[in-house]
Amino acid sequence: MTTAKAPAVGPRPRSGTAAAIRGRLQQLLAFASLIVIYTFFAIASPYFFTYDNFISILFSTVVIGTLAVGTTFVIISAGIDLSIGTGMALCAVMSGVFLVNAGLPLAVGVLATILFGGFMGLVNGVNVAVLRIPPFIATLAMMLVAEGLALVVSDSTPIYFTDVSGYGDISTGHLVPGVDIPNAVLVLLAVAAVAGVLLTKSVLGRYTYSIGSNEEATALSGIDVRRWKIVIYTFAGLFTGLAGVLISARLGSAQPATGMGYELQAIAAVVIGGTSLSGGKGSIVGTLIGALIISVLNNGLQIMSIPQEWQNVILGCVILLAVYTDRVRRRETS
Amino acid sequence: MTAEPALLEVEGVDKSFPGVRALRAMRLELRPGEVLALVGENGAGKSTLMKLLSGIHTADAGHFRLDGHPYLPTSPRHALELGISIIHQEFNLVPDLTVAQNIFIGREPRRGRLLLDDRRLNDDAAALLERLDLPLDPRAVVGELTVANQQMVEIAKALSYQPRVLIMDEPTAALNDAEVATLHELIRRFTRPDTGVIYISHRMGEIKRIADRVTVIRDGEYVDTLDVATATTPDIIALMVGRAITADSGPEGVRADRDTVLGVRGLGTRSLLDDVSFDLRRGEILGFAGLMGSGRTEVARALVGADARSSGRITLRGTEVRIGNPADAARLGIGYLSEDRKRFGLLLEQDVKANIALSALRDRFTRAGFVRDGALRTRAEQLIGSLRIRTPSAHQTTKHLSGGNQQKVVIAKWLVKDCDVLIFDEPTRGIDVGAKDEIYQLLNQLAAQGKSIIMISSELPEILRLSHRVVVMSEGRVTGVLDAAEATQENIMRYATLRPGETAEAPDRTAGRP
């Protein structure tokens, strides 16, 4: 017989708002580092802190940012997609095939390109979810396939969009008259906003977190994990397609051999933005800040005439530092 | 005898996996309004039966009936829809989601097809938790809750489906007495004339308290069903293991003044522990008792360097030692057997001998960097024999062994390493009664051979039965050290519920306060 008053069931749980604030803190930290880096370059170089350069940084964020936003979903679900870089190049080539070779109307060709990206994602998703090939391997294979196909389809030569009227405007035009913001930046902001809403407020987003956090529990709760994984990879593929359109529209040509390396920059942006490679945690805002940090670094180092090789060394160190501080912070709160 | 149809009926069910016959002519009958305990040693077929009932696997033969109608679940979701909720032994929660999100996962309130209605989600969850009288915040992130509260989330989730049948697999494995009482209260409220509970547990005391009848299964076959009111614990255990077990009480001989092997002074961590001091003597089993969150496991982890210490000195046979990580500890002959064998203790995909050899691989089983397979196998086979590890061979993959045998593999691993100090964290968690007894004997033998043992356990009978002395903790501090003679359930609970700074009617402990 117990006479003592029964203690309450453990200590009072920490409230959800506190958790939310700590989640925000992560973004705030990333944002603060962005400001610090930006200020540093502004002081270090007289050419950095100008409106034109600001726009130029935003513009150069677009491709990596678009890829990174899509792949944020994959990474939160504890997956990885290495095929987005060469996949983007293949999509650019396909855009050339649709618009230049087949002469489809602009909107149709662009849509077809984006859907083609989705199709590559679908294949990734099926390989991962149905054939149960580990994401790293499945998308590594797709990376090689896409790289090869881009060269095969284009016959290893760039496809020029000179005759496709309006194509370049997708990236370089100015939709808002009088304001000097290129359309590509607006496109990125728009799709990031949609992705952010989907991630936090939709069924897709909820299950993305859930699968990344505990796949087995999610499955046992009656959720069709296979189907949702396919959806997640397909969804991310749409962004690869869009990035293919944006980069080729900006360059005025589809360059079949230029995709490799973008995937790692995009993954770096996601990770710098606080998304965990082991899944379950992350945000679109964080990813955008991560992508901006990478752009600011690239831009600033270039302006300071630091050689390309050293830029990569510094970027690598920044990734280590970002992930390490995140680790330390998490250890302290847990 | 009433002609009332069974709520859930299992009849003649067979299930085989490649190489294993998991269930043979299994049967079971759950009557409306009752709590039926299901007991059996690990490997008896309980979890296979659960997997059939939850639609993860399908039976090879036989049938299930719910309310007299054939019950054929095709998936966990389908099972829930048909009215059977199962709480699995391992938590099936998503740690990064909130309480409310976990409870309603897969059937979130939506606005339109795609968007979620989180406000309604939280309101619904709050209403549910209120109805169940559970003190949980719907917005709290599940991964940050205590194990007990996570268990409550599981239960809230299961009950939210308004099931006819609730099946709980070892629901109290991680709960303290007060939490178990809360859980039993919930079960009693859930059990109405048209619902029933199947309660899988190894704890006889609990079965006595909560269940109406108990069904015993062994080696995949039905053995018997007894009325709890008339059955005795030894009866049930004898049916489970197929032989009688003597439940002797109290440690076999108390050691008075053996020399101190391990001395810990003023151990502290930033998050919880504060000024933890104790001595471990040669050949002693030192029990660590306390409620959940009192810091028992944290002491072990800080001691072996798995967590960072903020203060404290550790001496081994009188000499101060530096332990920066578990490898240092192992080198000094201190072995830590984690409470979570599967995560921290075993390479589940590797075979038995690889696991046994793991920690001593470099100092005992290599020559010029190459593994000496022959020597390794011989030693592994010796230990399989002496610890009575039930495995077809040393080559068996560890994940296929039962919980008790897995635990023995972990013990073997540290014995190979010749550890003098062994720290057992919940040595019998998830292990059935028969195998528990063997683990107890093994601990006693090890102590008799001069090993010094720290045993952390949330089961008081286990602490009382084995410990020569008991260290009781509360909120990160040591609140009492009891000799075997003083150590009673009541005494331990008194110290375990002390708040640091309070005293257990021992005025001298207030000394030092201003």
Interface residues (C-beta under 8 A of the other chain):
Chain A: T2 A4 A6 P7 A8 V9 G10 P11 R12 P13 R14 S15 G16 T17 A19 V197 L198 K201 S202 V203 L204 R206 Y209 S210 G212 S213 N214 E216 A217 T218 A219 L220 S221 G222 I223 G280 K281
Chain B: S54 I56 S75 P76 R77 H78 L80 H88 F91 N92 L93 V94 P95 D96 L97 T98 V99 Q101 I105 G106 E108 R110 L114 L115 L116 D118 L134 P135 L136 D137 P138 R139 A140 V141 G143 E144 L145 T146 A148 N149 M152 K157 D177 A178 E179 A181 T182 L291 M292 G293 M493 T497
